Amino acid sequence: MNFIIERLIYFLPGILIGLTVHEFCHAFAAYKLGDHTSREMGRLTFNPIKHIDPIGLLFIIIAGFGWAKPVQFNPQNLSNVRRDKAIIAAAGPLSNLLLAIIFSGIIRLWFLLLSHLLSNGNFEFVYNIMYSGFMIGLLTMLQYIVMINLGLFVFNLIPIPPLDGSHIVFSGLNLSPETEYRIMKIGTPLLFIIIIVQSQTNITILPIGNLVSLMMNFLMPF
């Protein structure tokens, strides 16, 4: 029970922030490109209730992957459908990358401040701060926010429907609507099969964890 509570405390802020900003940016991009569907559906907001899918959130907490409510838009309202669909799709993952950079920057600034205090001889003050339960918990939560958003960035760029990466790839290909529909139809089952196989075996099909670790080391090399 304690493990579940700790997981919720550390994971939930990153998940809520990551998914909410991700979906908001999809909606905002569509709105700026001329489609007001997302605004009419109340998706131009940072209120997580408007974006979070309860089942998808539960899957993320339990299984490590899940989904939010997809943002809908009308392609007929876009001036350049193929280009604009790619922009709308890319807006979500890029927002997660930006969030990861911002929060890793906050962590870096915090350690720079502590280093400055140490250089001025404030050893006891720094020790008391660094080893307080609140600060350890806060830094852990911030690190999870970075990690989760990097995970959302990498995962959503996979070119398998219904992930954003597939919409970006489709926008660059001259596929017929029928072909695109057939690919989209098999995408979700294929993605679930890949995730289940990877989680239950030692076979790495999608090296998401490895990529996230590399990016974490780059953003926070300490």
Backbone as a chain_set.jsonl record, in Angstrom:
{"seq": "MNFIIERLIYFLPGILIGLTVHEFCHAFAAYKLGDHTSREMGRLTFNPIKHIDPIGLLFIIIAGFGWAKPVQFNPQNLSNVRRDKAIIAAAGPLSNLLLAIIFSGIIRLWFLLLSHLLSNGNFEFVYNIMYSGFMIGLLTMLQYIVMINLGLFVFNLIPIPPLDGSHIVFSGLNLSPETEYRIMKIGTPLLFIIIIVQSQTNITILPIGNLVSLMMNFLMPF", "coords": {"N": [[0.827, -1.207, 0.0], [1.929, 1.252, 0.823], [3.836, 1.534, -1.167], [2.218, 1.933, -3.427], [0.999, 4.358, -2.76], [3.259, 6.056, -2.629], [4.062, 5.852, -5.296], [1.907, 7.089, -6.571], [2.12, 9.681, -5.517], [4.593, 10.545, -6.52], [4.434, 9.985, -9.272], [1.94, 10.904, -10.27], [1.752, 13.851, -10.473], [3.529, 14.4, -12.649], [2.346, 12.907, -14.701], [-0.235, 14.071, -14.908], [0.428, 16.75, -15.514], [1.956, 16.373, -17.862], [0.177, 15.012, -19.696], [-1.984, 16.806, -19.782], [-0.887, 19.261, -20.754], [0.11, 18.304, -23.156], [-2.256, 17.53, -24.606], [-3.594, 19.982, -24.594], [-1.888, 21.503, -26.207], [-2.15, 20.202, -28.673], [-4.823, 20.953, -29.165], [-4.585, 23.757, -29.143], [-2.86, 24.207, -31.302], [-4.451, 23.308, -33.441], [-6.517, 25.153, -33.239], [-5.19, 27.6, -33.762], [-4.568, 27.141, -36.365], [-6.888, 27.418, -37.666], [-9.12, 25.814, -37.084], [-11.881, 25.484, -35.011], [-12.942, 23.477, -33.498], [-11.854, 22.181, -31.23], [-11.912, 24.226, -29.352], [-14.657, 24.658, -29.107], [-15.337, 22.3, -27.912], [-14.316, 22.571, -25.448], [-11.602, 22.119, -25.005], [-9.492, 23.85, -25.028], [-7.912, 24.446, -22.645], [-6.173, 24.329, -19.467], [-7.177, 22.673, -17.633], [-7.056, 19.609, -16.187], [-9.143, 17.76, -16.023], [-10.634, 18.0, -18.318], [-9.091, 16.754, -20.181], [-8.041, 14.296, -19.333], [-8.364, 10.803, -19.596], [-10.046, 8.514, -17.681], [-9.661, 5.651, -17.701], [-7.404, 5.428, -19.322], [-5.593, 6.854, -17.743], [-5.472, 5.184, -15.504], [-4.269, 2.94, -16.637], [-1.743, 3.987, -17.214], [-0.711, 4.418, -14.636], [-0.713, 1.823, -13.574], [0.338, 0.078, -15.587], [2.253, 1.53, -16.921], [1.89, 2.683, -19.374], [-0.495, 4.504, -21.348], [-3.3, 6.603, -22.124], [-4.786, 9.768, -23.125], [-7.782, 11.788, -23.517], [-8.456, 12.004, -26.908], [-7.79, 14.84, -28.987], [-10.092, 16.379, -31.068], [-10.458, 17.477, -34.46], [-11.508, 19.294, -37.382], [-10.558, 18.526, -40.522], [-11.376, 19.917, -42.791], [-11.405, 22.545, -42.151], [-8.837, 23.39, -42.249], [-6.179, 25.083, -43.876], [-4.019, 24.003, -45.262], [-4.06, 20.835, -45.476], [-2.397, 18.455, -45.187], [0.069, 19.477, -44.233], [-0.804, 20.925, -41.965], [-2.029, 18.965, -40.379], [0.201, 17.517, -39.634], [1.547, 19.419, -38.106], [-0.272, 19.806, -35.991], [-0.232, 17.244, -34.892], [2.458, 17.039, -34.103], [2.651, 18.997, -32.181], [1.869, 18.113, -29.615], [3.809, 16.034, -28.607], [6.14, 17.647, -28.762], [5.59, 19.581, -26.882], [5.844, 18.102, -24.561], [8.577, 17.531, -24.588], [9.556, 20.121, -24.255], [8.546, 20.695, -21.693], [10.024, 18.834, -20.21], [12.603, 19.883, -20.542], [12.282, 22.381, -19.296], [11.664, 21.671, -16.584], [13.914, 20.172, -15.932], [15.726, 22.21, -16.084], [14.908, 23.749, -13.902], [15.669, 22.052, -11.818], [18.439, 22.027, -12.226], [19.038, 24.744, -11.723], [18.4, 24.844, -9.039], [20.401, 23.211, -7.901], [22.611, 24.691, -8.623], [22.203, 26.934, -7.054], [22.485, 25.81, -4.491], [25.152, 25.041, -4.689], [26.339, 27.529, -4.828], [25.716, 28.495, -2.278], [27.191, 26.689, -0.751], [29.777, 27.376, -1.501], [30.027, 29.714, -0.158], [30.28, 28.964, 2.395], [28.048, 27.987, 3.763], [27.482, 25.414, 5.027], [26.035, 23.851, 6.952], [23.432, 24.819, 6.637], [22.874, 24.122, 3.948], [23.116, 21.339, 4.143], [21.002, 20.715, 5.888], [18.845, 21.45, 4.301], [19.125, 19.808, 1.97], [18.876, 17.209, 2.977], [16.426, 17.1, 4.101], [13.181, 15.668, 4.509], [11.101, 16.73, 2.977], [12.422, 18.121, 0.882], [13.852, 16.097, -0.395], [11.715, 14.541, -1.318], [10.476, 16.409, -3.015], [12.432, 16.911, -4.982], [12.635, 14.366, -6.048], [10.075, 14.079, -7.152], [10.173, 16.125, -9.104], [12.168, 15.092, -10.762], [10.843, 12.845, -11.702], [8.828, 14.102, -13.14], [10.317, 15.168, -15.255], [11.297, 12.751, -16.384], [8.888, 11.38, -17.049], [7.738, 13.123, -18.927], [9.672, 13.049, -20.928], [9.354, 10.404, -21.601], [6.72, 10.479, -22.633], [7.191, 12.117, -24.828], [8.976, 10.565, -26.442], [7.514, 8.144, -26.727], [5.111, 8.957, -27.996], [6.009, 9.733, -30.475], [6.432, 7.466, -31.883], [5.897, 5.841, -34.932], [3.335, 4.455, -35.118], [-0.059, 3.897, -35.507], [-2.471, 4.644, -32.937], [-0.748, 6.759, -32.43], [0.932, 9.976, -32.249], [3.148, 10.12, -33.892], [2.524, 8.541, -36.11], [0.634, 10.075, -37.466], [2.172, 12.218, -38.223], [3.96, 10.963, -39.985], [2.142, 9.93, -41.903], [1.255, 12.323, -42.962], [3.33, 13.051, -44.542], [3.282, 11.259, -46.558], [1.768, 10.104, -49.572], [-0.815, 8.75, -49.227], [-3.791, 6.918, -49.926], [-7.077, 7.649, -48.633], [-8.371, 5.253, -47.975], [-6.267, 3.388, -47.668], [-4.874, 4.556, -45.568], [-6.811, 4.381, -43.577], [-7.016, 1.58, -43.27], [-4.499, 0.997, -42.239], [-4.587, 2.473, -39.87], [-6.552, 1.043, -38.572], [-5.408, -1.375, -37.778], [-3.438, -0.501, -36.157], [-3.734, 0.117, -33.323], [-4.273, -2.481, -32.037], [-1.83, -3.707, -32.777], [0.042, -2.115, -31.471], [-0.608, -2.604, -28.783], [-0.005, -5.335, -28.655], [2.774, -5.304, -29.089], [3.636, -3.871, -26.823], [2.78, -5.576, -24.744], [4.239, -7.928, -25.322], [6.837, -6.945, -25.038], [6.835, -6.193, -22.346], [6.533, -8.596, -21.046], [8.614, -10.212, -21.759], [12.163, -10.512, -22.495], [12.628, -9.229, -24.78], [13.399, -6.417, -26.673], [11.534, -4.318, -28.38], [10.583, -1.747, -28.83], [12.706, 0.666, -28.024], [12.159, 2.494, -25.815], [12.687, 3.052, -23.098], [15.509, 3.037, -23.09], [16.107, 5.234, -24.732], [14.93, 7.299, -23.266], [16.502, 7.199, -20.963], [19.005, 7.966, -22.016], [18.416, 10.597, -22.777], [17.739, 11.663, -20.298], [20.233, 11.53, -19.044], [21.548, 13.395, -20.549], [20.137, 15.763, -20.047], [20.203, 15.922, -17.268], [22.958, 15.431, -15.985], [23.871, 14.31, -13.398]], "CA": [[0.0, 0.0, 0.0], [2.829, 2.412, 0.87], [4.453, 1.657, -2.49], [1.228, 2.52, -4.335], [0.836, 5.768, -2.386], [4.466, 6.754, -3.08], [4.022, 5.9, -6.762], [0.936, 8.113, -6.945], [2.647, 10.997, -5.153], [5.696, 10.912, -7.402], [4.082, 9.842, -10.683], [0.723, 11.593, -10.692], [1.963, 15.219, -10.977], [4.132, 14.367, -13.985], [1.359, 12.398, -15.65], [-1.283, 15.079, -15.106], [1.018, 17.891, -16.223], [2.355, 15.96, -19.204], [-0.975, 14.737, -20.559], [-2.8, 18.015, -19.932], [-0.207, 20.195, -21.663], [0.162, 17.613, -24.454], [-3.54, 17.657, -25.307], [-3.862, 21.409, -24.802], [-1.094, 21.982, -27.346], [-2.856, 19.723, -29.87], [-5.997, 21.799, -29.353], [-4.151, 25.118, -29.449], [-2.325, 24.207, -32.663], [-5.596, 23.22, -34.355], [-7.234, 26.431, -33.161], [-4.404, 28.625, -34.453], [-4.539, 26.816, -37.794], [-8.184, 27.743, -38.267], [-10.225, 24.943, -36.698], [-12.36, 25.848, -33.681], [-13.607, 22.326, -32.889], [-11.324, 21.939, -29.88], [-12.411, 25.293, -28.478], [-16.075, 24.413, -28.87], [-15.437, 21.121, -27.057], [-13.743, 22.9, -24.153], [-10.271, 21.54, -24.858], [-8.484, 24.91, -24.927], [-7.822, 24.705, -21.21], [-5.193, 23.547, -18.724], [-7.917, 21.874, -16.652], [-6.806, 18.207, -16.548], [-10.387, 16.998, -16.112], [-11.087, 18.066, -19.707], [-8.179, 16.017, -21.062], [-7.666, 12.98, -18.82], [-9.259, 9.662, -19.731], [-9.843, 7.746, -16.445], [-9.11, 4.324, -17.984], [-6.048, 5.646, -19.802], [-4.779, 7.255, -16.592], [-5.276, 3.984, -14.695], [-3.288, 2.113, -17.342], [-0.422, 4.6, -17.039], [-0.265, 4.196, -13.257], [-0.504, 0.399, -13.319], [1.141, -0.613, -16.601], [3.333, 2.375, -17.439], [1.483, 3.322, -20.625], [-1.921, 4.774, -21.369], [-3.73, 7.597, -23.097], [-5.704, 10.822, -22.711], [-8.853, 11.976, -24.493], [-7.899, 12.593, -28.136], [-8.325, 16.128, -29.448], [-10.718, 16.259, -32.378], [-10.462, 18.659, -35.314], [-12.114, 19.098, -38.7], [-9.565, 18.841, -41.547], [-11.924, 20.834, -43.797], [-11.152, 23.918, -41.714], [-7.409, 23.663, -42.359], [-5.827, 25.627, -45.192], [-3.113, 23.037, -45.885], [-4.433, 19.701, -44.628], [-1.284, 17.562, -44.87], [1.026, 20.192, -43.386], [-1.406, 21.319, -40.697], [-2.218, 17.753, -39.579], [1.515, 17.186, -39.067], [1.829, 20.413, -37.058], [-1.143, 19.498, -34.855], [0.263, 16.006, -34.282], [3.769, 17.269, -33.49], [2.548, 19.956, -31.069], [1.773, 17.408, -28.341], [5.107, 15.526, -28.155], [7.107, 18.736, -28.581], [5.291, 20.244, -25.611], [6.419, 17.266, -23.503], [10.022, 17.769, -24.598], [9.767, 21.443, -23.667], [8.315, 20.561, -20.257], [11.177, 18.128, -19.635], [13.715, 20.832, -20.519], [11.984, 23.403, -18.286], [11.786, 21.127, -15.234], [15.321, 19.838, -15.686], [16.373, 23.498, -15.834], [14.6, 24.124, -12.521], [16.528, 21.228, -10.964], [19.805, 22.535, -12.376], [19.134, 26.021, -11.019], [18.385, 24.56, -7.616], [21.723, 22.726, -7.509], [23.536, 25.819, -8.745], [22.004, 27.754, -5.862], [23.117, 25.11, -3.374], [26.602, 25.13, -4.885], [26.723, 28.901, -4.458], [25.651, 28.582, -0.82], [28.323, 25.936, -0.223], [31.011, 28.137, -1.736], [30.048, 30.8, 0.825], [30.446, 28.385, 3.717], [26.776, 27.675, 4.433], [27.432, 23.954, 4.974], [24.954, 23.312, 7.773], [22.165, 25.213, 6.016], [22.692, 23.292, 2.754], [22.904, 19.961, 4.6], [19.647, 20.618, 6.437], [17.896, 21.53, 3.186], [19.26, 18.665, 1.073], [18.495, 15.947, 3.598], [15.079, 17.164, 4.668], [12.262, 14.781, 3.806], [10.33, 17.488, 1.984], [13.234, 18.442, -0.283], [14.13, 14.838, -1.105], [10.489, 14.199, -2.03], [10.228, 17.379, -4.081], [13.388, 16.667, -6.067], [12.239, 13.102, -6.679], [8.9, 14.364, -7.971], [10.614, 16.899, -10.265], [12.873, 14.177, -11.66], [9.832, 12.021, -12.362], [8.169, 14.948, -14.137], [11.216, 15.179, -16.413], [11.326, 11.417, -16.976], [7.583, 11.063, -17.633], [7.547, 13.923, -20.133], [10.542, 12.49, -21.957], [8.689, 9.186, -22.041], [5.599, 10.862, -23.495], [7.771, 12.638, -26.067], [9.498, 9.455, -27.244], [6.449, 7.191, -27.019], [4.126, 9.482, -28.951], [6.609, 9.899, -31.799], [6.479, 6.172, -32.572], [4.986, 5.939, -36.092], [2.319, 3.406, -35.123], [-1.355, 4.455, -35.104], [-2.958, 6.013, -33.167], [0.193, 7.709, -31.849], [1.162, 11.188, -33.044], [4.17, 9.873, -34.919], [1.902, 7.994, -37.319], [-0.015, 11.179, -38.186], [3.256, 12.997, -38.838], [4.442, 10.176, -41.132], [1.086, 9.898, -42.909], [1.168, 13.636, -43.611], [4.406, 13.14, -45.53], [3.069, 10.236, -47.579], [0.593, 10.331, -50.42], [-1.632, 7.555, -49.093], [-5.231, 7.101, -50.127], [-7.827, 7.558, -47.365], [-8.671, 3.853, -47.675], [-5.041, 2.764, -47.162], [-4.613, 5.136, -44.257], [-7.807, 3.831, -42.654], [-6.666, 0.187, -42.98], [-3.335, 1.015, -41.355], [-5.055, 2.961, -38.572], [-7.397, 0.023, -37.97], [-4.584, -2.42, -37.165], [-2.396, 0.14, -35.36], [-3.925, -0.022, -31.878], [-3.962, -3.857, -31.609], [-0.4, -3.959, -32.956], [0.755, -1.415, -30.403], [-0.845, -3.35, -27.541], [0.744, -6.598, -28.729], [4.189, -4.972, -28.915], [3.855, -3.482, -25.423], [2.614, -6.769, -23.914], [5.391, -8.8, -25.574], [8.03, -6.32, -24.463], [6.753, -6.176, -20.886], [6.537, -9.955, -20.519], [9.806, -10.917, -22.217], [13.379, -9.7, -22.541], [12.756, -8.713, -26.147], [13.208, -4.967, -26.783], [11.019, -3.945, -29.703], [10.576, -0.287, -28.817], [13.691, 1.028, -26.986], [11.732, 3.756, -25.215], [13.423, 3.254, -21.863], [16.899, 3.375, -23.393], [16.143, 6.606, -25.251], [14.63, 8.199, -22.151], [17.694, 7.226, -20.1], [20.012, 8.787, -22.688], [17.992, 11.992, -22.712], [17.863, 12.046, -18.894], [21.656, 11.746, -18.778], [21.934, 14.633, -21.219], [19.506, 16.9, -19.382], [20.574, 15.988, -15.854], [24.142, 14.577, -15.816], [24.341, 14.276, -12.009]], "C": [[0.864, 1.261, 0.0], [3.486, 2.649, -0.483], [3.5, 2.333, -3.47], [1.046, 4.005, -4.048], [2.042, 6.586, -2.85], [4.476, 6.911, -4.597], [3.063, 6.991, -7.233], [1.483, 9.511, -6.676], [3.706, 11.453, -6.145], [5.304, 10.916, -8.885], [2.963, 10.767, -11.129], [0.947, 13.025, -11.164], [2.541, 15.242, -12.387], [3.158, 13.904, -15.048], [0.303, 13.452, -15.958], [-0.761, 16.278, -15.88], [1.318, 17.517, -17.667], [1.19, 15.755, -20.145], [-1.804, 15.993, -20.814], [-2.169, 18.989, -20.921], [-0.137, 19.603, -23.07], [-1.132, 17.827, -25.236], [-3.913, 19.116, -25.545], [-3.123, 21.91, -26.037], [-1.627, 21.443, -28.669], [-4.015, 20.663, -30.198], [-5.611, 23.207, -29.776], [-3.627, 25.219, -30.879], [-3.46, 24.17, -33.688], [-6.345, 24.543, -34.401], [-6.497, 27.521, -33.938], [-4.344, 28.39, -35.953], [-5.915, 26.935, -38.442], [-9.347, 26.864, -37.887], [-10.615, 25.212, -35.25], [-13.061, 24.695, -32.957], [-13.161, 22.117, -31.45], [-11.811, 23.003, -28.894], [-13.862, 25.055, -28.121], [-16.298, 23.225, -27.934], [-14.788, 21.345, -25.694], [-12.347, 22.368, -23.923], [-9.165, 22.588, -24.814], [-8.368, 25.351, -23.473], [-6.713, 23.851, -20.606], [-5.86, 22.769, -17.59], [-7.755, 20.397, -17.014], [-8.069, 17.375, -16.69], [-10.895, 16.948, -17.551], [-10.267, 17.163, -20.628], [-7.922, 14.575, -20.623], [-8.759, 11.953, -19.065], [-9.027, 8.765, -18.508], [-9.207, 6.376, -16.677], [-7.659, 4.454, -18.454], [-5.1, 6.03, -18.685], [-4.472, 6.048, -15.712], [-4.231, 3.069, -15.33], [-1.881, 2.669, -17.163], [0.132, 4.294, -15.657], [0.105, 2.731, -13.027], [0.507, -0.216, -14.285], [2.269, 0.228, -17.181], [3.047, 2.969, -18.793], [-0.023, 3.514, -20.601], [-2.235, 5.875, -22.362], [-4.6, 8.648, -22.429], [-6.834, 10.89, -23.741], [-8.269, 12.611, -25.754], [-8.575, 13.91, -28.49], [-8.864, 15.956, -30.859], [-10.614, 17.582, -33.143], [-11.045, 18.286, -36.667], [-11.103, 19.489, -39.772], [-10.056, 19.835, -42.598], [-11.702, 22.295, -43.419], [-9.681, 24.322, -41.82], [-7.069, 24.124, -43.766], [-4.909, 24.698, -45.973], [-3.191, 21.763, -45.055], [-3.224, 18.861, -44.236], [-0.286, 18.243, -43.94], [0.443, 20.456, -42.008], [-1.673, 20.114, -39.795], [-0.903, 17.347, -38.92], [1.863, 18.139, -37.925], [1.013, 20.113, -35.808], [-0.637, 18.257, -34.126], [1.56, 16.246, -33.527], [3.688, 18.162, -32.258], [2.527, 19.267, -29.71], [3.114, 16.895, -27.837], [6.139, 16.624, -27.913], [6.855, 19.489, -27.282], [5.857, 19.442, -24.446], [7.934, 17.421, -23.432], [10.34, 19.105, -23.946], [9.569, 21.407, -22.154], [9.504, 19.885, -19.573], [12.379, 19.065, -19.528], [13.512, 21.873, -19.42], [12.211, 22.853, -16.874], [13.204, 20.661, -14.924], [16.124, 21.106, -15.432], [16.13, 23.984, -14.421], [15.49, 23.349, -11.554], [17.968, 21.713, -11.024], [19.997, 23.843, -11.616], [19.172, 25.815, -9.513], [19.764, 24.101, -7.133], [22.786, 23.808, -7.665], [23.435, 26.735, -7.533], [22.664, 27.114, -4.642], [24.635, 25.161, -3.472], [27.116, 26.506, -4.491], [26.728, 29.065, -2.938], [26.822, 27.843, -0.175], [29.625, 26.711, -0.361], [31.151, 29.301, -0.764], [30.058, 30.268, 2.264], [29.192, 28.03, 4.459], [26.528, 26.157, 4.459], [26.238, 23.38, 5.745], [23.596, 23.615, 7.162], [21.871, 24.326, 4.814], [22.399, 21.853, 3.153], [21.474, 19.775, 5.095], [18.595, 20.652, 5.333], [17.917, 20.245, 2.372], [18.733, 17.376, 1.676], [17.176, 16.038, 4.356], [14.151, 16.287, 3.835], [11.487, 15.489, 2.716], [11.145, 17.716, 0.721], [13.581, 17.199, -1.093], [12.908, 14.428, -1.925], [10.224, 15.108, -3.21], [11.156, 17.139, -5.265], [13.066, 15.369, -6.797], [11.059, 13.318, -7.612], [9.284, 15.136, -9.23], [11.35, 16.018, -11.266], [11.895, 13.275, -12.403], [9.062, 12.827, -13.403], [9.006, 15.008, -15.41], [11.158, 13.84, -17.132], [10.019, 11.081, -17.693], [7.362, 11.848, -18.917], [8.475, 13.497, -21.261], [9.943, 11.197, -22.499], [7.52, 9.466, -22.971], [6.09, 11.378, -24.844], [8.204, 11.492, -26.977], [8.366, 8.525, -27.673], [5.505, 7.695, -28.097], [4.694, 9.727, -30.338], [6.779, 8.578, -32.542], [5.471, 6.19, -33.718], [4.015, 4.774, -36.218], [0.998, 4.038, -34.701], [-1.802, 3.867, -33.779], [-2.013, 7.086, -32.643], [0.484, 8.864, -32.809], [2.169, 10.97, -34.156], [3.589, 9.336, -36.206], [1.243, 9.089, -38.135], [1.029, 12.063, -38.873], [3.758, 12.283, -40.087], [3.404, 10.158, -42.247], [0.988, 11.222, -43.669], [2.243, 13.801, -44.675], [4.28, 12.129, -46.65], [1.787, 10.527, -48.356], [-0.281, 9.077, -50.423], [-3.099, 7.877, -49.373], [-5.929, 7.007, -48.773], [-8.116, 6.117, -46.965], [-7.463, 3.15, -47.084], [-4.724, 3.261, -45.758], [-5.565, 4.566, -43.213], [-7.458, 2.397, -42.272], [-5.472, 0.111, -42.027], [-3.747, 1.452, -39.948], [-5.825, 1.868, -37.829], [-6.575, -1.039, -37.245], [-3.555, -1.835, -36.193], [-2.524, -0.106, -33.874], [-3.689, -1.452, -31.397], [-2.476, -4.179, -31.717], [0.403, -3.329, -31.836], [0.593, -2.144, -29.073], [-0.046, -4.652, -27.52], [2.228, -6.343, -28.468], [4.488, -4.665, -27.452], [3.757, -4.691, -24.501], [3.813, -7.7, -24.073], [6.632, -8.237, -24.904], [8.01, -6.345, -22.94], [6.872, -7.568, -20.271], [7.766, -10.766, -20.923], [11.008, -9.985, -22.125], [13.619, -9.103, -23.918], [12.466, -7.214, -26.16], [12.8, -4.635, -28.206], [11.044, -2.43, -29.858], [11.513, 0.176, -27.697], [13.381, 2.366, -26.316], [12.549, 4.063, -23.967], [14.867, 3.671, -22.099], [17.028, 4.82, -23.877], [15.881, 7.619, -24.143], [15.833, 8.317, -21.228], [18.794, 8.089, -20.708], [19.678, 10.27, -22.579], [18.073, 12.514, -21.281], [19.315, 12.365, -18.552], [22.144, 13.049, -19.416], [21.393, 15.856, -20.485], [19.961, 17.059, -17.931], [21.753, 15.063, -15.568], [24.698, 14.631, -14.396], [23.505, 13.295, -11.208]], "O": [[0.58, 2.218, -0.721], [3.675, 3.789, -0.906], [3.907, 3.195, -4.249], [0.951, 4.815, -4.97], [1.88, 7.677, -3.398], [4.848, 7.96, -5.121], [3.361, 7.727, -8.174], [1.332, 10.414, -7.498], [3.717, 12.612, -6.561], [5.782, 11.747, -9.657], [3.013, 11.344, -12.215], [0.376, 13.404, -12.187], [2.091, 16.019, -13.229], [3.137, 14.434, -16.159], [-0.018, 13.699, -17.121], [-1.423, 16.77, -16.794], [0.974, 18.256, -18.59], [1.198, 16.261, -21.267], [-2.272, 16.217, -21.93], [-2.843, 19.485, -21.823], [-0.304, 20.318, -24.058], [-1.104, 18.255, -26.391], [-4.484, 19.45, -26.583], [-3.686, 22.667, -26.828], [-1.57, 22.138, -29.684], [-4.176, 21.108, -31.334], [-6.237, 23.787, -30.664], [-3.908, 26.189, -31.584], [-3.439, 24.904, -34.676], [-6.756, 24.998, -35.468], [-7.116, 28.279, -34.685], [-4.1, 29.317, -36.725], [-6.091, 26.601, -39.613], [-10.47, 27.126, -38.318], [-9.765, 25.17, -34.361], [-13.699, 24.904, -31.925], [-13.984, 21.902, -30.559], [-12.088, 22.699, -27.733], [-14.259, 25.226, -26.969], [-17.317, 23.149, -27.248], [-14.714, 20.425, -24.879], [-11.936, 22.181, -22.778], [-8.006, 22.242, -24.585], [-8.69, 26.487, -23.125], [-6.354, 22.802, -21.14], [-5.183, 22.266, -16.693], [-8.266, 19.966, -18.048], [-8.066, 16.377, -17.411], [-11.516, 15.966, -17.957], [-10.705, 16.843, -21.733], [-7.616, 13.722, -21.457], [-9.932, 12.197, -18.781], [-7.906, 8.295, -18.313], [-8.311, 5.978, -15.932], [-6.792, 3.686, -18.036], [-3.948, 5.598, -18.662], [-3.35, 5.899, -15.228], [-3.402, 2.49, -14.628], [-0.931, 1.908, -16.98], [1.306, 3.952, -15.516], [1.104, 2.429, -12.374], [1.416, -0.935, -13.871], [3.148, -0.3, -17.862], [3.883, 3.698, -19.327], [-0.742, 2.781, -19.921], [-1.507, 6.059, -23.338], [-5.089, 8.454, -21.316], [-6.84, 10.14, -24.717], [-7.642, 13.667, -25.667], [-9.783, 14.069, -28.314], [-8.171, 15.446, -31.74], [-10.675, 18.661, -32.554], [-11.071, 17.115, -37.048], [-10.811, 20.675, -39.925], [-9.25, 20.52, -43.227], [-11.8, 23.18, -44.269], [-9.322, 25.46, -41.516], [-7.617, 23.608, -44.74], [-5.002, 24.611, -47.198], [-2.484, 21.617, -44.058], [-3.042, 18.578, -43.051], [0.156, 17.642, -42.96], [1.111, 20.241, -40.996], [-1.557, 20.224, -38.575], [-0.895, 16.885, -37.779], [2.406, 17.721, -36.902], [1.536, 20.159, -34.695], [-0.615, 18.218, -32.896], [1.747, 15.718, -32.431], [4.555, 18.097, -31.386], [3.106, 19.778, -28.752], [3.534, 17.274, -26.744], [6.923, 16.543, -26.968], [7.793, 19.979, -26.652], [6.301, 20.018, -23.453], [8.51, 17.439, -22.344], [11.289, 19.209, -23.17], [10.337, 22.019, -21.413], [9.937, 20.304, -18.499], [13.095, 19.039, -18.527], [14.451, 22.211, -18.698], [12.875, 23.494, -16.059], [13.648, 20.745, -13.779], [17.084, 21.095, -14.662], [17.02, 24.562, -13.797], [16.005, 23.913, -10.588], [18.642, 21.803, -9.998], [21.009, 24.027, -10.94], [19.884, 26.52, -8.797], [20.24, 24.544, -6.088], [23.76, 23.832, -6.912], [24.441, 27.248, -7.042], [23.323, 27.795, -3.856], [25.324, 25.306, -2.462], [28.187, 26.637, -3.897], [27.626, 29.692, -2.376], [27.38, 28.302, 0.821], [30.466, 26.706, 0.538], [32.249, 29.819, -0.562], [29.87, 31.021, 3.22], [29.239, 27.791, 5.665], [25.501, 25.678, 3.977], [25.521, 22.519, 5.235], [22.706, 22.765, 7.169], [20.754, 23.83, 4.665], [21.527, 21.212, 2.565], [20.817, 18.791, 4.758], [17.576, 19.967, 5.417], [16.87, 19.653, 2.109], [18.196, 16.534, 0.957], [16.849, 15.161, 5.155], [14.307, 16.175, 2.619], [11.24, 14.921, 1.652], [10.641, 17.532, -0.387], [13.603, 17.236, -2.323], [13.036, 14.018, -3.079], [9.803, 14.656, -4.274], [10.72, 17.16, -6.416], [13.208, 15.283, -8.017], [11.041, 12.803, -8.729], [8.778, 14.838, -10.312], [11.181, 16.173, -12.475], [12.086, 12.976, -13.581], [8.684, 12.287, -14.442], [8.471, 14.911, -16.514], [10.988, 13.794, -18.35], [10.035, 10.561, -18.808], [6.853, 11.301, -19.896], [8.101, 13.575, -22.431], [10.013, 10.922, -23.697], [7.342, 8.78, -23.977], [5.478, 11.109, -25.878], [7.838, 11.458, -28.151], [8.268, 8.161, -28.845], [5.138, 6.951, -29.006], [3.933, 9.91, -31.288], [7.216, 8.561, -33.693], [4.306, 6.521, -33.501], [3.882, 4.178, -37.287], [0.931, 4.657, -33.639], [-1.538, 2.694, -33.515], [-2.44, 8.221, -32.43], [0.305, 8.743, -34.02], [2.061, 11.56, -35.231], [4.097, 9.634, -37.286], [1.281, 9.05, -39.365], [0.796, 12.586, -39.963], [3.959, 12.91, -41.127], [3.747, 10.35, -43.414], [0.679, 11.246, -44.86], [2.09, 14.597, -45.602], [5.077, 12.135, -47.588], [0.849, 11.128, -47.833], [-0.47, 8.43, -51.453], [-3.573, 8.976, -49.087], [-5.422, 6.351, -47.863], [-8.111, 5.782, -45.781], [-7.593, 2.401, -46.116], [-4.355, 2.485, -44.877], [-5.158, 4.3, -42.082], [-7.578, 2.018, -41.107], [-5.436, -0.726, -41.125], [-3.308, 0.869, -38.957], [-5.757, 1.779, -36.603], [-7.0, -1.548, -36.208], [-2.877, -2.579, -35.485], [-1.555, -0.492, -33.22], [-2.96, -1.637, -30.423], [-1.921, -4.849, -30.846], [1.337, -3.938, -31.313], [1.557, -2.283, -28.321], [0.52, -5.024, -26.493], [2.865, -7.079, -27.715], [5.482, -5.144, -26.905], [4.557, -4.828, -23.575], [4.346, -8.204, -23.085], [7.392, -8.973, -24.274], [9.056, -6.503, -22.31], [7.266, -7.707, -19.113], [7.933, -11.897, -20.467], [10.887, -8.825, -21.73], [14.681, -8.542, -24.189], [11.404, -6.786, -25.708], [13.621, -4.666, -29.124], [11.471, -1.902, -30.885], [11.146, 0.086, -26.525], [14.231, 3.255, -26.258], [13.043, 5.177, -23.791], [15.392, 4.543, -21.407], [17.946, 5.537, -23.479], [16.525, 8.667, -24.083], [16.152, 9.409, -20.76], [19.443, 8.858, -19.999], [20.553, 11.096, -22.319], [18.433, 13.671, -21.063], [19.599, 13.342, -17.859], [23.036, 13.716, -18.891], [22.093, 16.856, -20.321], [20.09, 18.174, -17.426], [21.565, 14.007, -14.965], [25.868, 14.961, -14.204], [23.739, 13.117, -10.012]]}, "num_chains": 1, "name": "protein.A"}
